[in-house]
């Protein structure tokens, strides 16, 4: 059984020109030729080509490949073991490189890999990455920020839907409490503040009560956060901030 140069190039995923070059330098001389001078390769030739491509992938110069393959004292089994060792080392190196790339990707993304249509479907008019750059400037060196990035990078569209559904449910209950005249220091308001803290811990990062208190203060001090909460109901930001402070006092007393 023999094969044409075009067939061998197709098997090996290389060009006909490459096979011509290997023939010209004596690295892979086909065992047969037709009366018209066309190259024909047999199974032994294909085995040698496989060895050539192994070594080429590992970075060996072609002259060294020829010397290795033409060594009459070479043990075929030892040769294969050496190739296996080299390939294993190459795989380990590539795995480390892949891990480094994944870490870099994680550090540069909020992890919300959704199309614009899917984002609107999940979040509505709210853009969850609106303040991403500022968040990285403020808290990029903190463990809480890193943990938030790690978790968000794993979330699927369904995860974001569940997160948003929980947020909407909590918001509806808090608005209802305010509409009923509930005060920030009331137990029901403090319970909702505690639920808010645990929601952060569940989906983003651990949020101890002192940290939660700081977040509550920011909801009032930062005009953008205040506008975001107050767009749901006037006075929402101040009410929630006070409830968070009261809840923190309750748990740290």
C-alpha positions in Angstrom: 0.0 0.0 0.0 1.4 3.4 -1.0 0.2 7.0 -0.9 0.7 10.0 -3.1 2.4 13.2 -1.8 -1.0 14.9 -1.7 -2.6 12.1 0.3 0.2 12.1 2.8 0.1 15.9 3.1 -3.7 15.6 3.9 -3.1 12.8 6.5 -0.4 14.8 8.3 -1.9 18.3 8.1 1.2 19.7 6.3 1.8 21.1 2.8 3.0 19.2 -0.2 5.8 21.8 -0.4 7.0 20.6 3.1 7.2 17.0 1.9 9.1 18.1 -1.1 11.6 20.0 1.2 12.0 16.9 3.5 12.8 14.8 0.4 15.3 17.4 -0.9 17.2 17.5 2.4 17.1 13.7 2.8 14.9 13.8 6.0 12.1 11.9 4.4 12.8 10.3 1.1 9.8 8.4 -0.3 10.4 4.7 -0.7 8.9 4.6 -4.2 8.4 6.6 -7.3 6.2 6.1 -10.2 7.5 5.7 -13.8 6.6 9.4 -14.2 8.8 10.3 -11.1 5.9 11.0 -8.7 6.6 10.3 -5.1 4.9 7.4 -3.3 5.0 6.8 0.5 4.5 3.5 2.3 3.6 2.8 5.9 7.3 2.9 7.0 7.6 6.4 5.5 4.5 7.5 7.4 6.0 6.2 10.7 9.1 8.2 10.0 7.0 11.3 9.2 5.2 10.9 12.5 8.5 10.9 14.3 9.6 14.0 12.4 6.5 15.9 13.2 6.8 14.9 16.9 10.3 16.4 17.1 9.4 19.4 15.1 6.5 20.2 17.4 8.9 19.9 20.3 11.2 22.5 18.7 14.0 20.3 17.4 15.9 21.7 14.4 15.5 19.5 11.3 19.2 18.5 11.2 19.0 17.2 14.8 15.8 15.3 13.9 17.6 13.6 11.0 20.6 12.7 13.3 18.2 11.2 15.9 16.2 9.2 13.4 19.2 7.9 11.5 21.2 6.8 14.6 21.7 3.0 14.1 22.2 2.4 17.8 18.9 4.2 18.8 16.5 2.0 20.8 13.0 2.6 19.4 11.4 2.0 22.8 13.8 4.4 24.6 13.1 6.9 21.8 9.3 6.7 22.4 9.8 7.1 26.1 11.9 10.2 25.6 9.2 11.6 23.3 6.6 10.9 26.0 8.7 12.7 28.6 9.1 15.7 26.4 5.5 15.8 25.5 4.4 15.5 29.1 6.7 18.4 30.1 5.3 20.4 27.2 1.7 19.7 28.4 2.5 20.8 31.9 4.0 24.0 30.6 1.0 24.7 28.4 -1.4 24.0 31.3 0.5 26.5 33.5 0.3 29.1 30.7 -3.5 28.4 30.3 -4.0 28.9 34.0 -2.1 32.2 33.8 -4.3 33.4 30.9 -7.4 32.4 32.8 -6.3 34.4 35.8 -5.6 37.4 33.6 -9.0 37.1 32.0 -10.7 36.8 35.4 -8.9 39.9 36.6 -10.1 41.9 33.6 -13.8 41.0 33.4 -16.8 41.2 35.7 -17.7 37.8 34.3 -21.1 38.8 32.9 -20.7 37.1 29.6 -24.1 38.0 28.2 -25.2 39.5 24.9 -26.8 42.9 25.0 -30.2 41.3 24.5 -29.6 38.9 27.3 -28.3 41.7 29.6 -31.6 43.6 29.0 -33.6 40.4 29.6 -31.9 39.8 33.0 -31.2 43.3 34.3 -33.6 45.6 32.4 -32.4 49.1 32.2 -29.8 48.6 34.9 -26.2 48.0 33.6 -24.4 45.8 36.1 -21.0 46.9 34.7 -21.8 50.7 34.8 -19.4 51.3 37.6 -17.0 48.4 37.0 -14.0 50.6 36.3 -14.5 52.7 39.3 -15.1 49.7 41.5 -11.7 48.3 40.3 -10.0 51.6 41.1 -11.6 51.8 44.6 -11.4 48.1 45.7 -9.2 46.3 43.1 -6.6 45.4 45.6 -8.9 44.0 48.2 -9.7 40.3 48.8 -13.4 41.1 48.6 -13.1 42.5 45.1 -11.0 39.5 44.0 -13.5 37.1 45.5 -16.4 38.9 43.7 -14.5 38.6 40.4 -13.8 34.9 40.9 -17.5 34.2 41.7 -18.9 36.3 38.9 -16.6 34.8 36.3 -18.3 31.4 36.9 -21.9 32.6 36.7 -24.1 31.6 33.8 -27.1 33.4 32.4 -29.4 31.4 34.7 -27.3 32.3 37.7 -27.7 36.0 36.9 -31.4 35.5 36.5 -31.7 33.9 40.0 -29.6 36.7 41.5 -31.7 39.3 39.9 -34.9 37.6 40.9 -33.8 37.5 44.5 -32.9 41.2 44.3 -36.2 42.1 42.9 -38.1 40.1 45.5 -36.1 41.7 48.3 -36.6 45.2 46.9 -40.4 44.7 46.6 -40.6 43.6 50.3 -38.5 46.6 51.4 -40.6 49.0 49.5 -43.7 47.5 51.0 -42.3 47.9 54.5 -41.6 51.6 53.8 -45.1 52.1 52.4 -46.5 50.6 55.6 -44.6 53.2 57.7 -41.9 50.8 58.9 -38.9 52.6 60.6 -35.2 51.7 60.0 -34.8 50.6 63.6 -37.8 48.3 63.5 -37.0 44.6 63.7 -38.6 43.9 60.2 -36.3 46.6 58.6 -33.2 45.2 60.4 -34.1 41.7 59.2 -34.3 42.9 55.6 -31.0 44.7 56.1 -29.5 41.4 57.3 -31.0 39.6 54.3 -29.3 42.2 52.1 -25.9 41.5 53.8 -26.3 37.8 53.3 -27.3 38.2 49.7 -23.9 40.0 49.1 -22.2 37.1 50.9 -24.0 34.5 48.9 -23.4 36.0 45.5 -20.3 38.2 45.7 -18.1 38.2 48.8 -18.1 37.8 52.5 -19.6 41.0 54.0 -19.1 41.3 57.8 -21.4 43.8 59.6 -18.7 46.6 59.8 -18.2 46.3 56.0 -21.9 46.3 55.5 -22.2 49.4 57.6 -19.7 51.1 55.3 -21.6 50.1 52.2 -24.8 51.6 53.7 -23.1 54.9 54.4 -21.9 54.9 50.7 -25.4 54.4 49.5 -26.2 57.9 50.9 -22.8 59.6 50.4 -22.4 58.7 46.8 -25.0 60.6 44.7 -25.2 57.9 42.1 -26.0 55.1 44.5 -28.5 57.3 46.3 -30.1 58.1 43.0 -30.2 54.4 42.0 -32.0 53.4 45.3 -34.2 56.5 45.4 -35.4 55.8 41.8 -37.2 52.8 43.2 -38.8 54.9 46.0 -37.9 58.3 47.4 -36.0 58.0 50.6 -35.0 54.4 49.9 -31.3 55.1 50.2 -31.5 56.9 53.6 -33.9 54.3 55.0 -31.8 51.4 54.0 -28.6 53.0 55.2 -30.1 53.6 58.6 -31.5 50.0 58.7 -28.1 48.6 57.9 -26.5 50.7 60.7 -29.2 49.6 63.1 -28.7 45.9 62.1 -24.9 46.2 62.5 -25.4 47.7 66.0 -27.8 44.8 66.8 -25.3 42.2 65.8 -22.1 43.8 67.3 -23.7 44.9 70.6 
